[in-house]
């Protein structure tokens, strides 16, 4: 890890501490009467941040899984949208089931369809050697087209995941409300960050996956089936993006709207780069982007009219541009990304 | 044209034609699976695109901006850059040309119209310069920056025409004061409008001539000038280009500026020729469709014109298709995605139709070399 990155992580941790302290002060003391402080640190702003971050975290994890093995994935947006639409169709067609089983069925279908999108991306880019960026674009257009074509505008999904308070922890003031009183997919996303970090850096599977992205020839030499790993991880990644879509429909919004992912797949991609292709880094970046969305929301709720609302809405996108241009030179993508791997003598 | 160049021409056209054919076929299968009648749909599509003089005029009208956004994406491809930002550049071009068009009353048309067109181009150039410069100086990948700029552009455009709303916000600077609660600009003055070639009911304006002329110019620039040669060299192999003494950074920025300018011109023409005003719902998907147009046209300006014609026809026919057969017009987007997939992976087509790989292969577009440079 180089010095800039270490400094960045220290800054991130320090910022988080400041936030926790400020959140306590604003929500428990008379400081909370200040409108501006409430915009920045109220429990509702922090809750909104987490909710907005979940799809970004899952999307970024999808990107990490794909890119660590050498497959560029700009199709996260399409995978997410496909997952969202699949979850919606699954939910509306099982509205008569008990709520929980209907919702879980929605999650399962979102995972399956996301995985299929991943398989499509892998097939295009490995088997048919399509340029990986174009393949991602195809997924985006395809998901938009298919979901619009099949969308039944009269269908209504009934019910969504509710919050589950974790006994004990949820009693902590402020923190309990923000972190330990959430619906199930939010917990899942946070747990997945830890799981994928451990899997990538402390297991044989992770070592082999990373080898495929850094030096496929070397991996091949020691007997790793590079393309099999690439297929597998792209499908897994697709499932995560599908889950992000499922989150939007089954947990956040409760319904499907055309194009409802609204650029979240692309912002995830930026979070992945900003987070240096590391699960925790990407989570930090995703939370930052989520926070900008929360700010936008809180400013509107507080009725701040000095800044036109369209400019407030630009914040997440502008922050993304700044993040990508400020950090890309200092982070390092997997070396063999985007390149087709052919075993020696194995090409057609 | 002698026999060998004729054969080469056939080879170049073969893959795109088969790609379109296969996409329509797969589209038909999808419609059939979901209980729609593909034959009725395609009959409606054909009638809507080519069935009458009105249909033809719609096709030409839809083709016009696609030529320019297709060129925008194609030019960037030539330098190894992926411009997903044509839609943002289109929007900024629209806003800038409207800003000139609704001001300066009384200016003679021969000054006002070129000024408005130029404003659109300038807006697009600026919107292309940002990702180009960021790529060169910070290494930010143009794909992410242009996508983000698309969102920024539509929000900015929405602000310029914003009607104000209930919370007492100030309305945007271009808002039409007579429109009440509707967010839109006033119509541009007559002196800033592109004249009709065929007036109502055909509504074909001189923009189509401009677009075709620009395509010819771009063909000349890309294949017959030093600048075009440098651009293609950078796209083929940036390292080699640097050793050959080409200023890769400058070419990168310049290419993005040209790409932006072309998409901006598309926005200006669409506004000054057809809509005569801007409202947030006019943004459309012509920028994104430019990607399909560029790849289907093999990033060659002449090919771009042909594929813009095809996609324009698909777009023109889709409304009639939905009306006649009840098939949702969104299936067209599915077909476009399939066209894109088949063109970008000629291997699929070759496998299905058992075509041997030609000896002198058309240069493939490869630019996913990772996020840095």
Boltz contact constraints between the chains, C-beta under 6 A:
constraints:
  - contact:
      token1: [A, 72]
      token2: [B, 368]
      max_distance: 6.0
  - contact:
      token1: [A, 128]
      token2: [B, 345]
      max_distance: 6.0
  - contact:
      token1: [A, 128]
      token2: [B, 347]
      max_distance: 6.0
  - contact:
      token1: [A, 128]
      token2: [B, 348]
      max_distance: 6.0
  - contact:
      token1: [A, 130]
      token2: [B, 344]
      max_distance: 6.0
  - contact:
      token1: [A, 130]
      token2: [B, 345]
      max_distance: 6.0
  - contact:
      token1: [A, 131]
      token2: [B, 366]
      max_distance: 6.0
  - contact:
      token1: [A, 131]
      token2: [B, 368]
      max_distance: 6.0
  - contact:
      token1: [A, 132]
      token2: [B, 368]
      max_distance: 6.0
  - contact:
      token1: [A, 133]
      token2: [B, 82]
      max_distance: 6.0
  - contact:
      token1: [A, 133]
      token2: [B, 368]
      max_distance: 6.0
  - contact:
      token1: [A, 134]
      token2: [B, 344]
      max_distance: 6.0
  - contact:
      token1: [A, 138]
      token2: [B, 337]
      max_distance: 6.0
  - contact:
      token1: [A, 138]
      token2: [B, 340]
      max_distance: 6.0
  - contact:
      token1: [A, 138]
      token2: [B, 341]
      max_distance: 6.0
  - contact:
      token1: [A, 141]
      token2: [B, 337]
      max_distance: 6.0
  - contact:
      token1: [A, 142]
      token2: [B, 337]
      max_distance: 6.0
  - contact:
      token1: [A, 145]
      token2: [B, 330]
      max_distance: 6.0
  - contact:
      token1: [A, 145]
      token2: [B, 333]
      max_distance: 6.0
  - contact:
      token1: [A, 145]
      token2: [B, 334]
      max_distance: 6.0
  - contact:
      token1: [A, 145]
      token2: [B, 337]
      max_distance: 6.0
  - contact:
      token1: [A, 146]
      token2: [B, 334]
      max_distance: 6.0
  - contact:
      token1: [A, 148]
      token2: [B, 330]
      max_distance: 6.0
  - contact:
      token1: [A, 149]
      token2: [B, 328]
      max_distance: 6.0
  - contact:
      token1: [A, 149]
      token2: [B, 330]
      max_distance: 6.0
  - contact:
      token1: [A, 149]
      token2: [B, 331]
      max_distance: 6.0
  - contact:
      token1: [A, 149]
      token2: [B, 334]
      max_distance: 6.0
  - contact:
      token1: [A, 263]
      token2: [B, 151]
      max_distance: 6.0
  - contact:
      token1: [A, 266]
      token2: [B, 147]
      max_distance: 6.0
  - contact:
      token1: [A, 270]
      token2: [B, 144]
      max_distance: 6.0
  - contact:
      token1: [A, 305]
      token2: [B, 167]
      max_distance: 6.0
  - contact:
      token1: [A, 305]
      token2: [B, 169]
      max_distance: 6.0
  - contact:
      token1: [A, 308]
      token2: [B, 159]
      max_distance: 6.0
  - contact:
      token1: [A, 310]
      token2: [B, 155]
      max_distance: 6.0
  - contact:
      token1: [A, 310]
      token2: [B, 158]
      max_distance: 6.0
  - contact:
      token1: [A, 310]
      token2: [B, 159]
      max_distance: 6.0
  - contact:
      token1: [A, 313]
      token2: [B, 155]
      max_distance: 6.0
  - contact:
      token1: [A, 314]
      token2: [B, 152]
      max_distance: 6.0
  - contact:
      token1: [A, 314]
      token2: [B, 155]
      max_distance: 6.0
  - contact:
      token1: [A, 317]
      token2: [B, 148]
      max_distance: 6.0
  - contact:
      token1: [A, 317]
      token2: [B, 151]
      max_distance: 6.0
  - contact:
      token1: [A, 317]
      token2: [B, 152]
      max_distance: 6.0
  - contact:
      token1: [A, 320]
      token2: [B, 148]
      max_distance: 6.0
  - contact:
      token1: [A, 321]
      token2: [B, 145]
      max_distance: 6.0
  - contact:
      token1: [A, 321]
      token2: [B, 148]
      max_distance: 6.0
  - contact:
      token1: [A, 324]
      token2: [B, 140]
      max_distance: 6.0
  - contact:
      token1: [A, 324]
      token2: [B, 144]
      max_distance: 6.0
  - contact:
      token1: [A, 325]
      token2: [B, 134]
      max_distance: 6.0
  - contact:
      token1: [A, 325]
      token2: [B, 138]
      max_distance: 6.0
  - contact:
      token1: [A, 325]
      token2: [B, 140]
      max_distance: 6.0
  - contact:
      token1: [A, 328]
      token2: [B, 139]
      max_distance: 6.0
  - contact:
      token1: [A, 328]
      token2: [B, 140]
      max_distance: 6.0
  - contact:
      token1: [A, 329]
      token2: [B, 139]
      max_distance: 6.0
  - contact:
      token1: [A, 333]
      token2: [B, 370]
      max_distance: 6.0
  - contact:
      token1: [A, 333]
      token2: [B, 371]
      max_distance: 6.0
  - contact:
      token1: [A, 333]
      token2: [B, 372]
      max_distance: 6.0
  - contact:
      token1: [A, 337]
      token2: [B, 370]
      max_distance: 6.0
  - contact:
      token1: [A, 338]
      token2: [B, 368]
      max_distance: 6.0
  - contact:
      token1: [A, 338]
      token2: [B, 369]
      max_distance: 6.0
  - contact:
      token1: [A, 338]
      token2: [B, 370]
      max_distance: 6.0
